[in-house]
Amino acid sequence: MTKKFLLEQLKRAEFCALDEIRFHEKYDDQHYWLNHEKGHLEIIELVQNWISYSKDIDIRKIKKLIRSRVKFNQDTIHQIEEKNNNWENDEEGFNNFEKTDDGFLYHLSDGMNCEAGILIRILNKKYYYPKSVYIPTNWDEFMKKGKQSVVNE
């Protein structure tokens, strides 16, 4: 696996996350999805920087970097859940939680872990971002016609 290939996959992952951020900024009033997508960008940037400043590509070291960040995020999520355990079955409590720094950090960490899983699959040669992610989604059309009609066109 070459440095060029990995950087291209990271660029495609970034483009995909930015496209989804555009959707959430325009149509979704639930900020946790926006924060989740920002988490995707955080882990992508972390790995991009690691690869950009490395002379050689060592897949094991990149996986170790990603896994250490996932472990940190899981610990953070667990601490936040213990601290805020009253919102799980309470919509009002959940909405109030979303407005806090803990809510932001919770969903940012969750998004990082989400993208980390995808990056590990790329490093294991089990996943690949196709070039088609560079075609931005027409979110206006998507919202007007519905997902199924846009996909079938």
N, C-alpha and C positions, 0 to 999 in steps of 0.2 A: 504494500500500500504506500503510495507516494505522498509526499508533502503537498504537492499540487492537488491531488485528488481529495485529500482531507480538507484542505482549505476551500475547495470548490463545494464540497458537501456542506461545510459550515456556512458558506455564503448562501447556499440554497435554503438551508434551515433558517437562517436569519431572514431571508426574504419571505419565507412562508410565515414566520412569526409576525413580521411587520404587516403582512397582508391581513392577518387575523386581528391585529391591533387596530387597523383601520376600521374593520367591521365593528369591533367593540366600542371604539370611540364614537362611531356614527349611530349605531342602532341599539346598543346594549347599555342600559342604565345600571347594570350590576357590575360594579367596579372590580369585583374579585376576579372576573375573567381577564380584565385588562391587566391586573397585577400578576395573574398567572402567566400571561403571555410575556410580560416583562421579565419574569423568571426564566422563561425560555431564552430570552436574549442575554441574560446575565451569564448563564452557563456556556452559551455559544461564544460569547466574548472571552470568557476565561480560557476556554480551550483554544480559541483562535490565537490569543496572545501567547499561550504556551507553545503552540506549534510554530508561530511566526518567529519566536526568539530562539528556537531550538535548531541546532545544526542538523541533527539526525532525528528521524521519526522512530520513537520507541513506543510501540503500541501499549506495552505493559505499563510504562510510566504514565501515559495519557489515561489509561483505564484507572490507574491508581489515583491520579489527580481527581478524576470524575467521581470515583467511589468515595474518596475522602470528603468531597463536597456533599455528596448524597448523605453520608453518615452525619455530617454536621447539620444538614438541613432536617434530617429525620429527628435529631435531638432537639432542634429548635421547635419543630412542629409538635413534638411530644410535650415539651415544656409549655407551649402556648395552649395546647389542649387541656393539660392539667389545670392551668391557671384559669381558663375560660370554659370549664366543662358545663356551664349552665345554658349554653346557646344551642346545643345539638338538636333538641326537639322543640325549640322556641324560636319562631320566625322573627319576633321583635328583638329578642336577644341576639340573634344572628345578624340582623341588620345593624344593630348598635355595635356589635363586634367588628363589622366590616369598616366602620368609620374610625377605628383605632389603629395605632401603629402595629399592634399585634395582628390585626386583621390583614394589614398590608404585608407584614413579614411572613405570615402563615401562607398566603397565596403565592407570594414571590418564591418562597422555599418549595412549595408544591410544584410550581411551574418549572423550577430548576430541576427537580427530581424527575418530572415528566420528560423533559428534553434530554436529561442525562441517560435515561433508559434508551431513547432513540439513538443517542450518540454511541452508547456501548454496542448496540446492535449494528451500527455502521462499522465500528471497529472490528466486530466479529464477522463482518461481511454477510450479515443477515438482513440488512436494510440498506436502502439507497434512495436519496432524494432525486427524482427525475428532473430533467430540464423544464418540464411543464410547470414547475412551481414558479418559474419566472413570469408566467402569464398571470397578471393580477386578476383576482376575482372581481367581477362586476357586481358589487354588493347591492346596488340599487335594483338591478335586474333580478338578482337572487331573492331579494325581499319581496319584489312585486309578484314574480311568478311562482316562487317556492323552489326549494332545493331540487326536487325531482325534475321539473321541466328544464331547469338550467343545465343539469347534468346530462339530460338526454339530447340536448341540442348539439 
